[in-house]
Amino acid sequence: MSREHVGLLRRVSSLLRPVVGPRDEPPRAERDEDTTPNTTAELEPRLAHLESLVEGLQDAVDRQARRHDEEIDELRRSMHPEELARILSDDARRRGL
């Protein structure tokens, strides 16, 4: 896994951590019934927040994938024989060879 992917995963986990809550949370049966949402209306704001986080993650992954694709395309273009010959010729002229 590249450093960029590790950094992205860390950012996403730091965004999700406040939403998910602490890991040592008691099992659902032991929770106070007054604190658990009873209707879908109470869950909708949380769901909307999670959806926006997922959309942000999807956008970030898409941007990163596009950047990588562009870099790979540029490398492929520079490795074509015609382009490689042009680059070597320009370099030779600059060096006076």
Buried (B, 14 or more C-beta within 10 A) or exposed (E): EEEEEEEBEEEBEEEEEEEEEEEEEEEEEEEEEEEEEEEEEEEEEEEEEEEEBEEEBEEEEEEBEEEEEEEEEEEEEEEEEEEEEEEEEEEEEEEEE
